[in-house]
Amino acid sequence: MAFKLLSQNDFDEIFEGKDCFCGSGASYEVCHREKKYRNPKEIALDQNRFMHRSRRCPVVTEGRNCEKPVIASHSQQRRGPLKLLTENGHVLGFSGGPNAGPRGESTPELTKISARKASTFPGLCAEHDAQLFRDIENQELKPNYKTALGLARRNTLYEAVVHTDATLFLNWLQTVPTFDFQMNTAGFTAELDNMRHYAAYNWYLATLISKIETRKSARKLYFFIAKIDACLPMSATGCFCIENDLDGVKLQKFSDTKRKFSYAQISVLPQGNGTTIFSISSTNDRDMHTSRKFLESFARCGAEELSNAILRTALEYTENIYFKESWVKTLSETQRNSLCQRFDDAAYFKVGLEKPDFSLARPLDIQLEGKVVASLLKTN
């Protein structure tokens, strides 16, 4: 799926005769088509409204678009991990992360997020959501190929939808509104190009994983999946470009602009039986060597150390990360600050920004309990 930049006339056509995406009830023509922003906070609020606007299911079957209204899909099992982490109706997530309030200029903070909103995105219609995710939604997960495949597909679909919305909103922001403060919209270009590429690649990945599942592609899903004998006080899902492995080896450099970068999908999901399923995967359509080396570094991790490696990786590479509040309260102020400082959401929108080689190997002064009791590595 390719994305072309849209003009103001294109946006007029898209929103013609429709209620404005902001939820005001007014038509787009008399509302945000003439929008003048007074401060950056208004932009952050509108981006969230834009993402949760009403739209149609993007699934294509036999060449035809579904077009049924979408529901609030979850990137994590709503009856599993989120239920286990929920206390008094909420989980803790980072400011600036999905479905949380906007962050300021300082380090992100842990904030309460309604369990009903956490990990949600306007993904699919009710029929396709149930159909595509039934194998990983309503049952305890097992450390096998079927689970790894289903989790990888859900992660890529989430990233595709979210970054398509981010691309459209940034394109709209650069094209339509005016500002009462200094705003360099021309400076969006590099970020916009980056998000266009990332969104398109994740739509391709979602399709590729479906073909791998039905054996209609010669490509493969490489993965490492493990069962940990403790219900970790966190959950996380996401997709990211591989940089370094757990041993501190730089596998891909963003400065190598001629390279086709390999990506990975991560899931950390506590289960109702007192265990946690961890899955990390990568399709072999790009650099097979990079995908192998990255996944094998997790397989080499000690049985009692993997839980801590998972926490470091989730903080470095995902935004969709949630914690149990009572666990966070057991941490010292220094440990809570370390948790927030390690959450690196700013890197998502800094084109060409590379992490230090040792980023994943760098210790965190927080120790999670849990030992690997079953695992499976597939890199061939």
C-alpha positions, -999 to 999 in steps of 0.1 A, spaced: 0 0 0 15 33 -11 5 67 3 5 99 -17 5 133 -1 -29 149 -1 -39 185 -9 -65 206 8 -89 197 -20 -82 160 -14 -91 165 23 -122 184 14 -133 155 -8 -126 129 20 -146 148 46 -173 163 24 -207 161 40 -193 144 71 -193 154 108 -159 168 118 -134 143 131 -131 163 164 -165 151 175 -181 186 178 -211 175 158 -205 203 133 -196 195 97 -160 194 87 -165 223 63 -175 248 91 -153 233 118 -117 221 112 -114 231 76 -110 266 90 -91 256 121 -66 280 137 -45 264 165 -38 285 196 -12 262 212 5 228 207 -17 211 233 -47 216 210 -29 198 182 -21 168 205 -58 166 215 -69 167 179 -45 140 169 -62 117 194 -96 126 181 -85 121 146 -74 85 154 -107 76 170 -129 91 144 -155 69 128 -143 49 97 -148 17 78 -131 -17 81 -100 -19 59 -101 -57 53 -102 -66 16 -118 -99 6 -117 -111 -30 -109 -76 -42 -137 -59 -23 -134 -36 8 -154 -47 38 -167 -11 45 -185 -21 78 -180 3 107 -150 -4 129 -150 -12 166 -124 -5 192 -100 -34 186 -73 -43 211 -36 -49 205 -36 -70 236 -60 -96 250 -87 -76 267 -98 -105 288 -63 -116 296 -33 -93 303 -53 -61 308 -78 -77 331 -49 -91 352 -32 -57 354 -63 -37 361 -69 -23 396 -98 1 404 -106 2 367 -73 13 354 -37 4 345 -6 26 344 9 38 312 32 66 301 21 101 292 25 106 255 17 69 249 -14 55 232 -47 65 248 -29 86 274 -27 123 279 -1 143 259 34 146 275 52 178 282 88 188 274 101 168 303 105 130 309 73 111 304 53 102 336 33 72 346 -3 80 344 -36 62 350 -54 49 318 -88 34 318 -86 -4 313 -114 0 287 -92 24 266 -58 8 271 -44 -8 240 -74 1 219 -73 13 183 -100 17 156 -90 -14 137 -116 -37 122 -153 -44 122 -166 -68 148 -168 -97 124 -132 -95 111 -118 -87 145 -134 -119 159 -123 -139 128 -87 -128 126 -79 -129 163 -100 -157 177 -70 -180 182 -52 -155 205 -81 -136 221 -103 -159 243 -79 -185 255 -46 -189 274 -17 -187 250 8 -214 244 45 -210 233 41 -223 198 42 -212 161 4 -206 159 6 -181 188 37 -164 175 20 -160 141 -12 -146 155 5 -121 178 28 -109 149 -2 -103 127 -21 -83 154 10 -62 161 16 -53 124 -21 -45 119 -20 -22 149 11 -4 136 -4 -1 101 -36 15 113 -20 38 139 8 50 115 -16 55 86 -36 78 109 -4 96 120 5 100 84 -29 114 74 -30 137 104 5 151 99 -3 156 62 -35 174 71 -17 195 97 9 205 71 -18 214 45 -50 228 60 -49 247 94 -33 279 104 -15 287 137 -14 315 162 21 305 172 53 298 154 49 264 137 74 251 111 51 228 91 77 225 64 99 207 90 73 178 90 85 165 57 112 141 69 89 127 96 60 125 72 81 105 47 93 82 75 57 75 87 44 70 51 71 43 46 65 26 80 27 25 76 30 11 41 55 -16 52 33 -27 80 3 -31 57 26 -52 35 37 -72 66 1 -79 77 -7 -93 42 26 -113 41 19 -129 75 -16 -139 63 0 -155 33 26 -173 54 -2 -187 76 -20 -201 45 13 -212 29 8 -189 -1 42 -174 4 77 -189 4 87 -163 31 89 -174 67 82 -160 102 113 -163 124 104 -162 161 114 -169 197 85 -175 220 88 -184 257 66 -192 287 76 -176 320 65 -191 353 53 -158 368 26 -134 359 47 -103 351 33 -70 364 34 -55 328 21 -61 293 35 -47 260 30 -51 223 46 -33 193 66 -34 161 100 -17 156 131 -16 134 158 -38 147 190 -20 158 210 -38 185 208 -72 200 209 -81 237 247 -86 236 253 -50 226 260 -57 189 248 -32 163 229 -52 137 216 -23 115 226 13 111 201 39 100 229 57 83 230 29 58 203 44 36 206 18 8 197 -10 32 163 -27 35 158 -28 73 144 -58 92 117 -52 117 105 -72 147 72 -77 166 71 -80 204 44 -92 227 45 -95 265 13 -110 278 5 -122 313 -19 -151 314 -46 -162 338 -28 -193 348 0 -174 366 24 -174 336 35 -149 310 39 -155 272 67 -136 255 70 -136 217 94 -118 195 94 -124 157 107 -111 124 98 -120 88 126 -131 66 117 -108 37 145 -84 44 179 -92 60 176 -128 72 210 -126 90 198 -96 111 165 -112 120 183 -145 131 210 -127 152 184 -106 169 161 -134 179 189 -157 188 202 -132 214 169 -136 233 172 -174 231 206 -173 246 194 -152 275 195 -170 308 162 -185 320 161 -162 351 173 -131 332 149 -131 303 121 -113 322 145 -83 328 156 -83 291 119 -82 281 113 -52 303 143 -33 289 133 -41 253 97 -31 258 107 2 274 131 9 245 109 0 216 72 0 224 46 27 233 19 1 241 32 -8 275 12 -10 307 19 -17 344 0 -29 375 -3 1 398 4 -19 430 37 -31 416 48 4 406 41 15 442 66 -11 454 94 7 435 115 34 450 114 69 436 148 63 419 134 31 403 103 48 390 124 76 375 146 50 358 114 34 344 102 67 329 137 77 316 141 44 298 108 48 280 120 61 247 89 71 228 107 102 214 128 80 191 97 69 171 95 103 154 132 112 151 142 103 116 176 87 115 181 87 153 201 57 164 204 42 199 238 34 214 251 -1 206 246 -11 243 210 2 246 194 -32 252 224 -46 272 224 -16 296 212 -28 330 180 -14 346 179 -11 384 146 -31 386 145 -68 388 114 -89 377 108 -123 391 102 -152 367 120 -181 350 116 -196 315 99 -230 317 93 -236 280 105 -219 248 108 -224 211 132 -208 186 126 -209 148 151 -192 125 152 -214 95 
